[in-house]
Amino acid sequence: MPTFSTNAANQGFCSCHVCSLVSRVDQMSDSRRCPRCRALLRFRKPASVSRCWSLLIAAYILYIPANLLTMMETGSLLNYRKDTILSGVVHLWETGSWGISTIVFIASVMIPLLKLISLSLLLVSVQRGSKLHPRLRTSLYRSVELVGRWSMLDIYVVTLLAALVQMGTMATVKAGPAALAFGAVVILTMFASMQFEPRLIWDPLEKREPDDDDTE
Amino acid sequence: MNRDTAQLIVCHDCDLLQREIALKKGCSASCSRCGALLYRNATDSINRTLAWTAAAFIVFIIANIFPIFAIELQGDRSVLNLIEAVSSIWTQKMQLMSLVVFVTTILIPTVEMLSMIYLLSSLKMLRIPFGHIMIMKMIRVVSPWGMIEILMLGMLVSLVKLTSSFKVILGLALWSFGLLTFLLAAAAASFSARHIWNLIDKIGGMKS
């Protein structure tokens, strides 16, 4: 009778990543498929750390042009301005739209930055086999997954404005090259957080009794 | 199905093996070690998800046909709906961005809603639909990429930006997208993959 205090993987149980059905997996046999949905059973996401790092590094690189280049060009008879993400937020703040300015600041400045930093921290801690605050790190991962997609906000704003405001010399809005880079950052970090394996946070905590299940 | 593993449940976040317990209606079980949500006893999950999704699909069609908003500047007028926005960005040489917007706000929501309606209505008639495993897999993979609610917030931000220099006229699609956000949230709240898999098992058991 298994004691329900350790990882399922240590006791030869594996939950299907598609349908969540728990089945017993024989290490020796080749047919490791879920009896219900035929998905390949695996104890952990394959090559999670290296895949997550490579996507994350790509995102870090694109984060630079995303913030330095022009996000949106606004032209009219009276004035012409080029805005980066940050200067767009500052402009909104100065024109008195504090609420919207705060929302855009959170979605396009804070969330991407916190997401990059959080995923890096999680990866480093997992690679070092850290045993500190596993519950806290798991909730950090869950919040990264939850809020990450909201960074797409700016992409939609630029799309809508650039499509709508096309009035020749009177008023024109154009999307800048930063929009593409920024969109890529959001998509890459979303893929990175999907590749991350939160169960790796908990694995080092099980190492105290390593030979328990070898007899099975 | 293997009887002795039927009541076992494994936490997707920390891999803790636990035994399933019966829940009261509307309650949820979370992992005793890491606090992740394990499963919910969503009230009447299949019926409600189907109803909310069907309603959402109808509103989604309206939201795509009618204009979101229009601007007016010295008698000059410019009207926009979602598909026009996507195609206009495409012609402005931002094809990749146009593709991203199209996929996340039109293609994926359509595919997700239609496959959900097909799957759930078949199950309600006690039939296992063709390709049900593929549909369940697809819904799982695709759902984080449907971004209607973020588009909705984007519309509001654009609206504020536009009102500073133009006269803005609100369109029916803006209200439709607002309603759609609520309908999709309700559908997501009543959706439970566990209920669907259990029902598939039950129907499969009756047939054999």
HADDOCK unambig.tbl for C-alpha pairs under 7 A between the chains (distance, minus, plus):
assign (segid A and resid 4 and name CA) (segid B and resid 17 and name CA) 5.77 0.50 0.50
assign (segid A and resid 4 and name CA) (segid B and resid 18 and name CA) 5.96 0.50 0.50
assign (segid A and resid 6 and name CA) (segid B and resid 16 and name CA) 5.94 0.50 0.50
assign (segid A and resid 6 and name CA) (segid B and resid 17 and name CA) 6.71 0.50 0.50
assign (segid A and resid 7 and name CA) (segid B and resid 15 and name CA) 5.21 0.50 0.50
assign (segid A and resid 7 and name CA) (segid B and resid 16 and name CA) 4.68 0.50 0.50
assign (segid A and resid 7 and name CA) (segid B and resid 17 and name CA) 5.97 0.50 0.50
assign (segid A and resid 8 and name CA) (segid B and resid 10 and name CA) 6.65 0.50 0.50
assign (segid A and resid 8 and name CA) (segid B and resid 15 and name CA) 5.69 0.50 0.50
assign (segid A and resid 8 and name CA) (segid B and resid 16 and name CA) 5.73 0.50 0.50
assign (segid A and resid 8 and name CA) (segid B and resid 17 and name CA) 4.86 0.50 0.50
assign (segid A and resid 15 and name CA) (segid B and resid 10 and name CA) 6.07 0.50 0.50
assign (segid A and resid 18 and name CA) (segid B and resid 137 and name CA) 6.19 0.50 0.50
assign (segid A and resid 22 and name CA) (segid B and resid 5 and name CA) 6.18 0.50 0.50
assign (segid A and resid 22 and name CA) (segid B and resid 8 and name CA) 6.37 0.50 0.50
assign (segid A and resid 22 and name CA) (segid B and resid 9 and name CA) 6.27 0.50 0.50
assign (segid A and resid 22 and name CA) (segid B and resid 10 and name CA) 6.86 0.50 0.50
assign (segid A and resid 23 and name CA) (segid B and resid 5 and name CA) 6.19 0.50 0.50
assign (segid A and resid 37 and name CA) (segid B and resid 133 and name CA) 6.09 0.50 0.50
assign (segid A and resid 100 and name CA) (segid B and resid 157 and name CA) 6.27 0.50 0.50
assign (segid A and resid 135 and name CA) (segid B and resid 34 and name CA) 5.22 0.50 0.50
assign (segid A and resid 138 and name CA) (segid B and resid 34 and name CA) 6.98 0.50 0.50
assign (segid A and resid 150 and name CA) (segid B and resid 150 and name CA) 6.10 0.50 0.50
assign (segid A and resid 153 and name CA) (segid B and resid 150 and name CA) 5.84 0.50 0.50
assign (segid A and resid 153 and name CA) (segid B and resid 151 and name CA) 6.67 0.50 0.50
assign (segid A and resid 153 and name CA) (segid B and resid 154 and name CA) 5.32 0.50 0.50
assign (segid A and resid 154 and name CA) (segid B and resid 154 and name CA) 6.94 0.50 0.50
assign (segid A and resid 156 and name CA) (segid B and resid 151 and name CA) 5.96 0.50 0.50
assign (segid A and resid 156 and name CA) (segid B and resid 154 and name CA) 5.50 0.50 0.50
assign (segid A and resid 157 and name CA) (segid B and resid 154 and name CA) 4.97 0.50 0.50
assign (segid A and resid 157 and name CA) (segid B and resid 155 and name CA) 6.62 0.50 0.50
assign (segid A and resid 157 and name CA) (segid B and resid 157 and name CA) 6.75 0.50 0.50
assign (segid A and resid 157 and name CA) (segid B and resid 158 and name CA) 5.50 0.50 0.50
assign (segid A and resid 159 and name CA) (segid B and resid 85 and name CA) 6.77 0.50 0.50
assign (segid A and resid 159 and name CA) (segid B and resid 89 and name CA) 6.63 0.50 0.50
assign (segid A and resid 160 and name CA) (segid B and resid 85 and name CA) 6.10 0.50 0.50
assign (segid A and resid 161 and name CA) (segid B and resid 158 and name CA) 6.55 0.50 0.50
assign (segid A and resid 163 and name CA) (segid B and resid 85 and name CA) 5.05 0.50 0.50
assign (segid A and resid 163 and name CA) (segid B and resid 88 and name CA) 5.46 0.50 0.50
assign (segid A and resid 163 and name CA) (segid B and resid 89 and name CA) 6.00 0.50 0.50
assign (segid A and resid 164 and name CA) (segid B and resid 78 and name CA) 6.35 0.50 0.50
assign (segid A and resid 164 and name CA) (segid B and resid 79 and name CA) 6.80 0.50 0.50
assign (segid A and resid 164 and name CA) (segid B and resid 80 and name CA) 5.98 0.50 0.50
assign (segid A and resid 180 and name CA) (segid B and resid 97 and name CA) 6.28 0.50 0.50
assign (segid A and resid 198 and name CA) (segid B and resid 13 and name CA) 5.29 0.50 0.50
assign (segid A and resid 198 and name CA) (segid B and resid 14 and name CA) 6.44 0.50 0.50
assign (segid A and resid 199 and name CA) (segid B and resid 13 and name CA) 5.39 0.50 0.50
assign (segid A and resid 199 and name CA) (segid B and resid 14 and name CA) 4.44 0.50 0.50
assign (segid A and resid 199 and name CA) (segid B and resid 15 and name CA) 5.95 0.50 0.50
assign (segid A and resid 202 and name CA) (segid B and resid 14 and name CA) 5.77 0.50 0.50
